[in-house]
Amino acid sequence: MNYPKTLLQLIECFKLLPGVGEKTAERYAFSMLNFNEEQIINFSNTLLNLNKKITTCPNCGCLSEENKCLICDDENRSSSTICVVENQKNVFVFEKIGIFKTKYHVLGGLISPMDGVNPEDLSIAKLIDRIKAENIKEIILALSPGVEGNTTSLYIKKLLENTDVKVTQIAYGVPIGADMEYLDDLTLEMAFENRSEIS
């Protein structure tokens, strides 16, 4: 027996989420049948607001609901250091640890010519502009270890080799090929504490 059309559409929507297969999508959809009207309205309004209100910070590339994100507007953060990350989710991974109180810069990916991703496709030029404009003394490269991460790190280091900017990277207690968002807090904290200058 086929599901009613509306329920089937909801199941298909849930299947768009990463890691959600047919059975999980069905379970989510059937769970929502038990929501009352207020819960359904709140759920749907939240989804609409996600599309309308969430934007990208024009300064660092992080997620924001304002012109500038809360991190860029935080005057209690170090203004002389920038942590460079691959994507927006990585910012929240590091923020969850709670020990890192500097600004961020989101590259929007890693250099990977095999996948057609070149330096000009990333937010590297904007990073260099920020370093000059904000008088940055150190950048910490917190990129996923691996060929693409190393290539990107070395490229940025090369761009800054004739400047006074210190370029460090988080320590490689972080396993090669690891995705930052799946690392535990202690591993990330130790990686920050033991960061080293790129030679």
PyMOL commands that place a pseudoatom at each C-alpha (Angstrom):
pseudoatom trace, name=CA, resn=MET, resi=1, chain=A, elem=C, hetatm=0, pos=[0.000, 0.000, 0.000]
pseudoatom trace, name=CA, resn=ASN, resi=2, chain=A, elem=C, hetatm=0, pos=[1.354, 3.437, -0.948]
pseudoatom trace, name=CA, resn=TYR, resi=3, chain=A, elem=C, hetatm=0, pos=[1.603, 6.226, 1.620]
pseudoatom trace, name=CA, resn=PRO, resi=4, chain=A, elem=C, hetatm=0, pos=[-0.672, 9.252, 1.224]
pseudoatom trace, name=CA, resn=LYS, resi=5, chain=A, elem=C, hetatm=0, pos=[0.926, 11.780, -1.114]
pseudoatom trace, name=CA, resn=THR, resi=6, chain=A, elem=C, hetatm=0, pos=[1.670, 14.414, 1.572]
pseudoatom trace, name=CA, resn=LEU, resi=7, chain=A, elem=C, hetatm=0, pos=[3.337, 11.873, 3.871]
pseudoatom trace, name=CA, resn=LEU, resi=8, chain=A, elem=C, hetatm=0, pos=[5.362, 10.527, 0.961]
pseudoatom trace, name=CA, resn=GLN, resi=9, chain=A, elem=C, hetatm=0, pos=[6.539, 14.061, 0.140]
pseudoatom trace, name=CA, resn=LEU, resi=10, chain=A, elem=C, hetatm=0, pos=[7.638, 14.562, 3.749]
pseudoatom trace, name=CA, resn=ILE, resi=11, chain=A, elem=C, hetatm=0, pos=[9.564, 11.276, 3.670]
pseudoatom trace, name=CA, resn=GLU, resi=12, chain=A, elem=C, hetatm=0, pos=[11.329, 12.410, 0.490]
pseudoatom trace, name=CA, resn=CYS, resi=13, chain=A, elem=C, hetatm=0, pos=[12.204, 15.723, 2.171]
pseudoatom trace, name=CA, resn=PHE, resi=14, chain=A, elem=C, hetatm=0, pos=[13.821, 13.965, 5.126]
pseudoatom trace, name=CA, resn=LYS, resi=15, chain=A, elem=C, hetatm=0, pos=[15.824, 11.765, 2.748]
pseudoatom trace, name=CA, resn=LEU, resi=16, chain=A, elem=C, hetatm=0, pos=[17.568, 14.923, 1.515]
pseudoatom trace, name=CA, resn=LEU, resi=17, chain=A, elem=C, hetatm=0, pos=[19.392, 15.105, 4.860]
pseudoatom trace, name=CA, resn=PRO, resi=18, chain=A, elem=C, hetatm=0, pos=[22.848, 13.472, 5.037]
pseudoatom trace, name=CA, resn=GLY, resi=19, chain=A, elem=C, hetatm=0, pos=[22.835, 9.986, 6.531]
pseudoatom trace, name=CA, resn=VAL, resi=20, chain=A, elem=C, hetatm=0, pos=[19.043, 9.671, 6.402]
pseudoatom trace, name=CA, resn=GLY, resi=21, chain=A, elem=C, hetatm=0, pos=[17.816, 6.645, 4.485]
pseudoatom trace, name=CA, resn=GLU, resi=22, chain=A, elem=C, hetatm=0, pos=[14.341, 5.364, 3.719]
pseudoatom trace, name=CA, resn=LYS, resi=23, chain=A, elem=C, hetatm=0, pos=[13.619, 3.812, 7.137]
pseudoatom trace, name=CA, resn=THR, resi=24, chain=A, elem=C, hetatm=0, pos=[14.892, 6.785, 9.157]
pseudoatom trace, name=CA, resn=ALA, resi=25, chain=A, elem=C, hetatm=0, pos=[12.963, 9.200, 6.910]
pseudoatom trace, name=CA, resn=GLU, resi=26, chain=A, elem=C, hetatm=0, pos=[9.797, 7.161, 7.456]
pseudoatom trace, name=CA, resn=ARG, resi=27, chain=A, elem=C, hetatm=0, pos=[10.350, 7.193, 11.234]
pseudoatom trace, name=CA, resn=TYR, resi=28, chain=A, elem=C, hetatm=0, pos=[10.806, 10.986, 11.237]
pseudoatom trace, name=CA, resn=ALA, resi=29, chain=A, elem=C, hetatm=0, pos=[7.707, 11.517, 9.089]
pseudoatom trace, name=CA, resn=PHE, resi=30, chain=A, elem=C, hetatm=0, pos=[5.529, 9.289, 11.256]
pseudoatom trace, name=CA, resn=SER, resi=31, chain=A, elem=C, hetatm=0, pos=[6.828, 11.048, 14.393]
pseudoatom trace, name=CA, resn=MET, resi=32, chain=A, elem=C, hetatm=0, pos=[5.642, 14.353, 12.971]
pseudoatom trace, name=CA, resn=LEU, resi=33, chain=A, elem=C, hetatm=0, pos=[2.114, 12.977, 12.651]
pseudoatom trace, name=CA, resn=ASN, resi=34, chain=A, elem=C, hetatm=0, pos=[2.043, 13.175, 16.460]
pseudoatom trace, name=CA, resn=PHE, resi=35, chain=A, elem=C, hetatm=0, pos=[2.991, 16.878, 16.515]
pseudoatom trace, name=CA, resn=ASN, resi=36, chain=A, elem=C, hetatm=0, pos=[0.221, 19.253, 17.507]
pseudoatom trace, name=CA, resn=GLU, resi=37, chain=A, elem=C, hetatm=0, pos=[-0.644, 22.247, 15.307]
pseudoatom trace, name=CA, resn=GLU, resi=38, chain=A, elem=C, hetatm=0, pos=[1.550, 24.662, 17.292]
pseudoatom trace, name=CA, resn=GLN, resi=39, chain=A, elem=C, hetatm=0, pos=[4.578, 22.371, 16.973]
pseudoatom trace, name=CA, resn=ILE, resi=40, chain=A, elem=C, hetatm=0, pos=[4.011, 21.958, 13.231]
pseudoatom trace, name=CA, resn=ILE, resi=41, chain=A, elem=C, hetatm=0, pos=[3.719, 25.734, 12.723]
pseudoatom trace, name=CA, resn=ASN, resi=42, chain=A, elem=C, hetatm=0, pos=[6.865, 26.359, 14.793]
pseudoatom trace, name=CA, resn=PHE, resi=43, chain=A, elem=C, hetatm=0, pos=[8.767, 23.681, 12.851]
pseudoatom trace, name=CA, resn=SER, resi=44, chain=A, elem=C, hetatm=0, pos=[7.728, 25.051, 9.451]
pseudoatom trace, name=CA, resn=ASN, resi=45, chain=A, elem=C, hetatm=0, pos=[8.398, 28.682, 10.467]
pseudoatom trace, name=CA, resn=THR, resi=46, chain=A, elem=C, hetatm=0, pos=[11.867, 27.718, 11.677]
pseudoatom trace, name=CA, resn=LEU, resi=47, chain=A, elem=C, hetatm=0, pos=[12.625, 26.132, 8.305]
pseudoatom trace, name=CA, resn=LEU, resi=48, chain=A, elem=C, hetatm=0, pos=[11.386, 29.237, 6.479]
pseudoatom trace, name=CA, resn=ASN, resi=49, chain=A, elem=C, hetatm=0, pos=[13.461, 31.512, 8.750]
pseudoatom trace, name=CA, resn=LEU, resi=50, chain=A, elem=C, hetatm=0, pos=[16.525, 29.358, 8.094]
pseudoatom trace, name=CA, resn=ASN, resi=51, chain=A, elem=C, hetatm=0, pos=[16.224, 30.265, 4.433]
pseudoatom trace, name=CA, resn=LYS, resi=52, chain=A, elem=C, hetatm=0, pos=[15.271, 33.927, 4.990]
pseudoatom trace, name=CA, resn=LYS, resi=53, chain=A, elem=C, hetatm=0, pos=[17.466, 34.956, 7.924]
pseudoatom trace, name=CA, resn=ILE, resi=54, chain=A, elem=C, hetatm=0, pos=[20.660, 32.900, 7.888]
pseudoatom trace, name=CA, resn=THR, resi=55, chain=A, elem=C, hetatm=0, pos=[23.319, 34.549, 5.778]
pseudoatom trace, name=CA, resn=THR, resi=56, chain=A, elem=C, hetatm=0, pos=[27.100, 34.664, 5.463]
pseudoatom trace, name=CA, resn=CYS, resi=57, chain=A, elem=C, hetatm=0, pos=[29.175, 37.209, 7.359]
pseudoatom trace, name=CA, resn=PRO, resi=58, chain=A, elem=C, hetatm=0, pos=[30.747, 39.507, 4.731]
pseudoatom trace, name=CA, resn=ASN, resi=59, chain=A, elem=C, hetatm=0, pos=[33.886, 39.804, 6.857]
pseudoatom trace, name=CA, resn=CYS, resi=60, chain=A, elem=C, hetatm=0, pos=[34.839, 36.239, 7.846]
pseudoatom trace, name=CA, resn=GLY, resi=61, chain=A, elem=C, hetatm=0, pos=[32.442, 33.978, 5.914]
pseudoatom trace, name=CA, resn=CYS, resi=62, chain=A, elem=C, hetatm=0, pos=[30.827, 32.441, 8.997]
pseudoatom trace, name=CA, resn=LEU, resi=63, chain=A, elem=C, hetatm=0, pos=[27.065, 31.996, 9.403]
pseudoatom trace, name=CA, resn=SER, resi=64, chain=A, elem=C, hetatm=0, pos=[25.177, 35.018, 10.681]
pseudoatom trace, name=CA, resn=GLU, resi=65, chain=A, elem=C, hetatm=0, pos=[21.739, 36.564, 11.102]
pseudoatom trace, name=CA, resn=GLU, resi=66, chain=A, elem=C, hetatm=0, pos=[23.146, 40.097, 11.084]
pseudoatom trace, name=CA, resn=ASN, resi=67, chain=A, elem=C, hetatm=0, pos=[25.392, 42.057, 8.718]
pseudoatom trace, name=CA, resn=LYS, resi=68, chain=A, elem=C, hetatm=0, pos=[28.417, 40.893, 10.733]
pseudoatom trace, name=CA, resn=CYS, resi=69, chain=A, elem=C, hetatm=0, pos=[28.507, 37.679, 12.756]
pseudoatom trace, name=CA, resn=LEU, resi=70, chain=A, elem=C, hetatm=0, pos=[28.597, 37.603, 16.565]
pseudoatom trace, name=CA, resn=ILE, resi=71, chain=A, elem=C, hetatm=0, pos=[32.247, 36.481, 16.518]
pseudoatom trace, name=CA, resn=CYS, resi=72, chain=A, elem=C, hetatm=0, pos=[33.451, 39.418, 14.408]
pseudoatom trace, name=CA, resn=ASP, resi=73, chain=A, elem=C, hetatm=0, pos=[31.464, 41.791, 16.651]
pseudoatom trace, name=CA, resn=ASP, resi=74, chain=A, elem=C, hetatm=0, pos=[32.903, 40.329, 19.870]
pseudoatom trace, name=CA, resn=GLU, resi=75, chain=A, elem=C, hetatm=0, pos=[35.359, 42.906, 21.242]
pseudoatom trace, name=CA, resn=ASN, resi=76, chain=A, elem=C, hetatm=0, pos=[36.661, 40.455, 23.860]
pseudoatom trace, name=CA, resn=ARG, resi=77, chain=A, elem=C, hetatm=0, pos=[38.378, 38.357, 21.213]
pseudoatom trace, name=CA, resn=SER, resi=78, chain=A, elem=C, hetatm=0, pos=[41.988, 38.755, 20.185]
pseudoatom trace, name=CA, resn=SER, resi=79, chain=A, elem=C, hetatm=0, pos=[42.088, 41.124, 17.236]
pseudoatom trace, name=CA, resn=SER, resi=80, chain=A, elem=C, hetatm=0, pos=[45.605, 40.147, 16.142]
pseudoatom trace, name=CA, resn=THR, resi=81, chain=A, elem=C, hetatm=0, pos=[45.015, 36.448, 15.394]
pseudoatom trace, name=CA, resn=ILE, resi=82, chain=A, elem=C, hetatm=0, pos=[42.811, 34.712, 12.840]
pseudoatom trace, name=CA, resn=CYS, resi=83, chain=A, elem=C, hetatm=0, pos=[42.025, 31.003, 12.791]
pseudoatom trace, name=CA, resn=VAL, resi=84, chain=A, elem=C, hetatm=0, pos=[41.612, 29.851, 9.186]
pseudoatom trace, name=CA, resn=VAL, resi=85, chain=A, elem=C, hetatm=0, pos=[39.132, 27.009, 8.645]
pseudoatom trace, name=CA, resn=GLU, resi=86, chain=A, elem=C, hetatm=0, pos=[37.798, 25.101, 5.670]
pseudoatom trace, name=CA, resn=ASN, resi=87, chain=A, elem=C, hetatm=0, pos=[34.059, 25.554, 6.181]
pseudoatom trace, name=CA, resn=GLN, resi=88, chain=A, elem=C, hetatm=0, pos=[31.439, 27.270, 8.330]
pseudoatom trace, name=CA, resn=LYS, resi=89, chain=A, elem=C, hetatm=0, pos=[30.702, 24.199, 10.428]
pseudoatom trace, name=CA, resn=ASN, resi=90, chain=A, elem=C, hetatm=0, pos=[34.352, 24.042, 11.548]
pseudoatom trace, name=CA, resn=VAL, resi=91, chain=A, elem=C, hetatm=0, pos=[33.927, 27.421, 13.276]
pseudoatom trace, name=CA, resn=PHE, resi=92, chain=A, elem=C, hetatm=0, pos=[31.246, 25.968, 15.539]
pseudoatom trace, name=CA, resn=VAL, resi=93, chain=A, elem=C, hetatm=0, pos=[33.326, 22.838, 16.181]
pseudoatom trace, name=CA, resn=PHE, resi=94, chain=A, elem=C, hetatm=0, pos=[36.149, 25.002, 17.574]
pseudoatom trace, name=CA, resn=GLU, resi=95, chain=A, elem=C, hetatm=0, pos=[33.766, 27.349, 19.369]
pseudoatom trace, name=CA, resn=LYS, resi=96, chain=A, elem=C, hetatm=0, pos=[32.265, 24.394, 21.238]
pseudoatom trace, name=CA, resn=ILE, resi=97, chain=A, elem=C, hetatm=0, pos=[35.644, 23.732, 22.877]
pseudoatom trace, name=CA, resn=GLY, resi=98, chain=A, elem=C, hetatm=0, pos=[35.509, 27.217, 24.362]
pseudoatom trace, name=CA, resn=ILE, resi=99, chain=A, elem=C, hetatm=0, pos=[39.273, 27.830, 24.621]
pseudoatom trace, name=CA, resn=PHE, resi=100, chain=A, elem=C, hetatm=0, pos=[39.843, 29.670, 21.367]
pseudoatom trace, name=CA, resn=LYS, resi=101, chain=A, elem=C, hetatm=0, pos=[39.048, 33.374, 21.629]
pseudoatom trace, name=CA, resn=THR, resi=102, chain=A, elem=C, hetatm=0, pos=[40.219, 34.868, 18.349]
pseudoatom trace, name=CA, resn=LYS, resi=103, chain=A, elem=C, hetatm=0, pos=[38.569, 35.706, 15.033]
pseudoatom trace, name=CA, resn=TYR, resi=104, chain=A, elem=C, hetatm=0, pos=[37.995, 33.229, 12.177]
pseudoatom trace, name=CA, resn=HIS, resi=105, chain=A, elem=C, hetatm=0, pos=[38.205, 33.150, 8.417]
pseudoatom trace, name=CA, resn=VAL, resi=106, chain=A, elem=C, hetatm=0, pos=[36.261, 30.576, 6.383]
pseudoatom trace, name=CA, resn=LEU, resi=107, chain=A, elem=C, hetatm=0, pos=[37.958, 29.576, 3.118]
pseudoatom trace, name=CA, resn=GLY, resi=108, chain=A, elem=C, hetatm=0, pos=[34.948, 27.775, 1.664]
pseudoatom trace, name=CA, resn=GLY, resi=109, chain=A, elem=C, hetatm=0, pos=[36.926, 24.643, 0.797]
pseudoatom trace, name=CA, resn=LEU, resi=110, chain=A, elem=C, hetatm=0, pos=[40.464, 23.458, 0.104]
pseudoatom trace, name=CA, resn=ILE, resi=111, chain=A, elem=C, hetatm=0, pos=[42.653, 23.720, -2.975]
pseudoatom trace, name=CA, resn=SER, resi=112, chain=A, elem=C, hetatm=0, pos=[42.094, 20.603, -5.067]
pseudoatom trace, name=CA, resn=PRO, resi=113, chain=A, elem=C, hetatm=0, pos=[42.928, 20.933, -8.790]
pseudoatom trace, name=CA, resn=MET, resi=114, chain=A, elem=C, hetatm=0, pos=[41.740, 17.343, -9.365]
pseudoatom trace, name=CA, resn=ASP, resi=115, chain=A, elem=C, hetatm=0, pos=[38.266, 18.482, -8.265]
pseudoatom trace, name=CA, resn=GLY, resi=116, chain=A, elem=C, hetatm=0, pos=[38.522, 21.779, -10.125]
pseudoatom trace, name=CA, resn=VAL, resi=117, chain=A, elem=C, hetatm=0, pos=[39.016, 23.842, -6.947]
pseudoatom trace, name=CA, resn=ASN, resi=118, chain=A, elem=C, hetatm=0, pos=[41.730, 26.461, -7.454]
pseudoatom trace, name=CA, resn=PRO, resi=119, chain=A, elem=C, hetatm=0, pos=[42.968, 29.220, -5.086]
pseudoatom trace, name=CA, resn=GLU, resi=120, chain=A, elem=C, hetatm=0, pos=[40.791, 31.841, -6.788]
pseudoatom trace, name=CA, resn=ASP, resi=121, chain=A, elem=C, hetatm=0, pos=[37.712, 29.706, -6.023]
pseudoatom trace, name=CA, resn=LEU, resi=122, chain=A, elem=C, hetatm=0, pos=[38.335, 30.109, -2.290]
pseudoatom trace, name=CA, resn=SER, resi=123, chain=A, elem=C, hetatm=0, pos=[38.312, 33.105, 0.047]
pseudoatom trace, name=CA, resn=ILE, resi=124, chain=A, elem=C, hetatm=0, pos=[42.119, 33.341, 0.130]
pseudoatom trace, name=CA, resn=ALA, resi=125, chain=A, elem=C, hetatm=0, pos=[42.433, 36.801, -1.469]
pseudoatom trace, name=CA, resn=LYS, resi=126, chain=A, elem=C, hetatm=0, pos=[39.937, 38.119, 1.091]
pseudoatom trace, name=CA, resn=LEU, resi=127, chain=A, elem=C, hetatm=0, pos=[42.016, 36.556, 3.878]
pseudoatom trace, name=CA, resn=ILE, resi=128, chain=A, elem=C, hetatm=0, pos=[45.122, 38.406, 2.660]
pseudoatom trace, name=CA, resn=ASP, resi=129, chain=A, elem=C, hetatm=0, pos=[43.123, 41.653, 2.512]
pseudoatom trace, name=CA, resn=ARG, resi=130, chain=A, elem=C, hetatm=0, pos=[41.919, 41.114, 6.088]
pseudoatom trace, name=CA, resn=ILE, resi=131, chain=A, elem=C, hetatm=0, pos=[45.442, 40.421, 7.325]
pseudoatom trace, name=CA, resn=LYS, resi=132, chain=A, elem=C, hetatm=0, pos=[46.577, 43.781, 5.933]
pseudoatom trace, name=CA, resn=ALA, resi=133, chain=A, elem=C, hetatm=0, pos=[43.511, 45.780, 6.965]
pseudoatom trace, name=CA, resn=GLU, resi=134, chain=A, elem=C, hetatm=0, pos=[43.220, 44.357, 10.487]
pseudoatom trace, name=CA, resn=ASN, resi=135, chain=A, elem=C, hetatm=0, pos=[46.967, 44.322, 11.258]
pseudoatom trace, name=CA, resn=ILE, resi=136, chain=A, elem=C, hetatm=0, pos=[46.965, 40.580, 11.952]
pseudoatom trace, name=CA, resn=LYS, resi=137, chain=A, elem=C, hetatm=0, pos=[50.093, 39.172, 13.642]
pseudoatom trace, name=CA, resn=GLU, resi=138, chain=A, elem=C, hetatm=0, pos=[49.338, 35.437, 13.455]
pseudoatom trace, name=CA, resn=ILE, resi=139, chain=A, elem=C, hetatm=0, pos=[47.129, 33.128, 11.459]
pseudoatom trace, name=CA, resn=ILE, resi=140, chain=A, elem=C, hetatm=0, pos=[46.424, 29.622, 12.693]
pseudoatom trace, name=CA, resn=LEU, resi=141, chain=A, elem=C, hetatm=0, pos=[45.694, 27.167, 9.907]
pseudoatom trace, name=CA, resn=ALA, resi=142, chain=A, elem=C, hetatm=0, pos=[43.136, 24.674, 11.236]
pseudoatom trace, name=CA, resn=LEU, resi=143, chain=A, elem=C, hetatm=0, pos=[42.595, 22.721, 8.034]
pseudoatom trace, name=CA, resn=SER, resi=144, chain=A, elem=C, hetatm=0, pos=[41.892, 19.018, 7.662]
pseudoatom trace, name=CA, resn=PRO, resi=145, chain=A, elem=C, hetatm=0, pos=[45.185, 17.123, 7.347]
pseudoatom trace, name=CA, resn=GLY, resi=146, chain=A, elem=C, hetatm=0, pos=[45.732, 15.511, 3.967]
pseudoatom trace, name=CA, resn=VAL, resi=147, chain=A, elem=C, hetatm=0, pos=[46.892, 16.446, 0.481]
pseudoatom trace, name=CA, resn=GLU, resi=148, chain=A, elem=C, hetatm=0, pos=[44.339, 19.229, -0.042]
pseudoatom trace, name=CA, resn=GLY, resi=149, chain=A, elem=C, hetatm=0, pos=[44.800, 20.673, 3.454]
pseudoatom trace, name=CA, resn=ASN, resi=150, chain=A, elem=C, hetatm=0, pos=[48.604, 20.661, 3.125]
pseudoatom trace, name=CA, resn=THR, resi=151, chain=A, elem=C, hetatm=0, pos=[48.454, 22.190, -0.360]
pseudoatom trace, name=CA, resn=THR, resi=152, chain=A, elem=C, hetatm=0, pos=[46.205, 24.983, 0.888]
pseudoatom trace, name=CA, resn=SER, resi=153, chain=A, elem=C, hetatm=0, pos=[48.393, 25.614, 3.952]
pseudoatom trace, name=CA, resn=LEU, resi=154, chain=A, elem=C, hetatm=0, pos=[51.580, 25.825, 1.898]
pseudoatom trace, name=CA, resn=TYR, resi=155, chain=A, elem=C, hetatm=0, pos=[49.921, 28.127, -0.639]
pseudoatom trace, name=CA, resn=ILE, resi=156, chain=A, elem=C, hetatm=0, pos=[48.822, 30.558, 2.091]
pseudoatom trace, name=CA, resn=LYS, resi=157, chain=A, elem=C, hetatm=0, pos=[52.255, 30.339, 3.758]
pseudoatom trace, name=CA, resn=LYS, resi=158, chain=A, elem=C, hetatm=0, pos=[53.901, 31.219, 0.423]
pseudoatom trace, name=CA, resn=LEU, resi=159, chain=A, elem=C, hetatm=0, pos=[51.684, 34.289, 0.019]
pseudoatom trace, name=CA, resn=LEU, resi=160, chain=A, elem=C, hetatm=0, pos=[52.760, 35.529, 3.448]
pseudoatom trace, name=CA, resn=GLU, resi=161, chain=A, elem=C, hetatm=0, pos=[56.456, 34.590, 3.395]
pseudoatom trace, name=CA, resn=ASN, resi=162, chain=A, elem=C, hetatm=0, pos=[57.682, 38.189, 2.933]
pseudoatom trace, name=CA, resn=THR, resi=163, chain=A, elem=C, hetatm=0, pos=[55.490, 39.602, 5.693]
pseudoatom trace, name=CA, resn=ASP, resi=164, chain=A, elem=C, hetatm=0, pos=[55.772, 39.731, 9.485]
pseudoatom trace, name=CA, resn=VAL, resi=165, chain=A, elem=C, hetatm=0, pos=[52.730, 37.512, 9.904]
pseudoatom trace, name=CA, resn=LYS, resi=166, chain=A, elem=C, hetatm=0, pos=[53.400, 34.338, 11.878]
pseudoatom trace, name=CA, resn=VAL, resi=167, chain=A, elem=C, hetatm=0, pos=[51.799, 31.307, 10.199]
pseudoatom trace, name=CA, resn=THR, resi=168, chain=A, elem=C, hetatm=0, pos=[51.105, 28.344, 12.466]
pseudoatom trace, name=CA, resn=GLN, resi=169, chain=A, elem=C, hetatm=0, pos=[49.062, 25.202, 12.073]
pseudoatom trace, name=CA, resn=ILE, resi=170, chain=A, elem=C, hetatm=0, pos=[47.309, 23.050, 14.621]
pseudoatom trace, name=CA, resn=ALA, resi=171, chain=A, elem=C, hetatm=0, pos=[49.379, 20.083, 15.775]
pseudoatom trace, name=CA, resn=TYR, resi=172, chain=A, elem=C, hetatm=0, pos=[48.936, 16.827, 13.953]
pseudoatom trace, name=CA, resn=GLY, resi=173, chain=A, elem=C, hetatm=0, pos=[47.659, 14.752, 16.804]
pseudoatom trace, name=CA, resn=VAL, resi=174, chain=A, elem=C, hetatm=0, pos=[44.781, 15.208, 14.400]
pseudoatom trace, name=CA, resn=PRO, resi=175, chain=A, elem=C, hetatm=0, pos=[44.822, 12.056, 12.241]
pseudoatom trace, name=CA, resn=ILE, resi=176, chain=A, elem=C, hetatm=0, pos=[45.575, 12.356, 8.522]
pseudoatom trace, name=CA, resn=GLY, resi=177, chain=A, elem=C, hetatm=0, pos=[42.341, 12.418, 6.534]
pseudoatom trace, name=CA, resn=ALA, resi=178, chain=A, elem=C, hetatm=0, pos=[40.243, 13.229, 9.604]
pseudoatom trace, name=CA, resn=ASP, resi=179, chain=A, elem=C, hetatm=0, pos=[37.152, 15.409, 9.289]
pseudoatom trace, name=CA, resn=MET, resi=180, chain=A, elem=C, hetatm=0, pos=[37.380, 18.186, 11.902]
pseudoatom trace, name=CA, resn=GLU, resi=181, chain=A, elem=C, hetatm=0, pos=[33.748, 17.905, 12.967]
pseudoatom trace, name=CA, resn=TYR, resi=182, chain=A, elem=C, hetatm=0, pos=[34.192, 14.302, 14.146]
pseudoatom trace, name=CA, resn=LEU, resi=183, chain=A, elem=C, hetatm=0, pos=[37.206, 14.907, 16.392]
pseudoatom trace, name=CA, resn=ASP, resi=184, chain=A, elem=C, hetatm=0, pos=[36.757, 14.934, 20.153]
pseudoatom trace, name=CA, resn=ASP, resi=185, chain=A, elem=C, hetatm=0, pos=[37.256, 18.101, 22.204]
pseudoatom trace, name=CA, resn=LEU, resi=186, chain=A, elem=C, hetatm=0, pos=[40.465, 16.957, 23.901]
pseudoatom trace, name=CA, resn=THR, resi=187, chain=A, elem=C, hetatm=0, pos=[42.172, 16.125, 20.587]
pseudoatom trace, name=CA, resn=LEU, resi=188, chain=A, elem=C, hetatm=0, pos=[41.260, 19.535, 19.180]
pseudoatom trace, name=CA, resn=GLU, resi=189, chain=A, elem=C, hetatm=0, pos=[42.313, 21.342, 22.351]
pseudoatom trace, name=CA, resn=MET, resi=190, chain=A, elem=C, hetatm=0, pos=[45.716, 19.607, 22.340]
pseudoatom trace, name=CA, resn=ALA, resi=191, chain=A, elem=C, hetatm=0, pos=[46.110, 20.363, 18.632]
pseudoatom trace, name=CA, resn=PHE, resi=192, chain=A, elem=C, hetatm=0, pos=[45.599, 24.067, 19.330]
pseudoatom trace, name=CA, resn=GLU, resi=193, chain=A, elem=C, hetatm=0, pos=[47.890, 24.136, 22.340]
pseudoatom trace, name=CA, resn=ASN, resi=194, chain=A, elem=C, hetatm=0, pos=[50.694, 22.383, 20.445]
pseudoatom trace, name=CA, resn=ARG, resi=195, chain=A, elem=C, hetatm=0, pos=[50.360, 24.238, 17.172]
pseudoatom trace, name=CA, resn=SER, resi=196, chain=A, elem=C, hetatm=0, pos=[53.616, 24.797, 15.292]
pseudoatom trace, name=CA, resn=GLU, resi=197, chain=A, elem=C, hetatm=0, pos=[54.961, 27.311, 12.843]
pseudoatom trace, name=CA, resn=ILE, resi=198, chain=A, elem=C, hetatm=0, pos=[54.886, 26.165, 9.228]
pseudoatom trace, name=CA, resn=SER, resi=199, chain=A, elem=C, hetatm=0, pos=[58.367, 25.825, 7.826]
for i in range(1, 199): cmd.bond("trace and resi %d" % i, "trace and resi %d" % (i + 1))
show_as sticks, trace
zoom trace
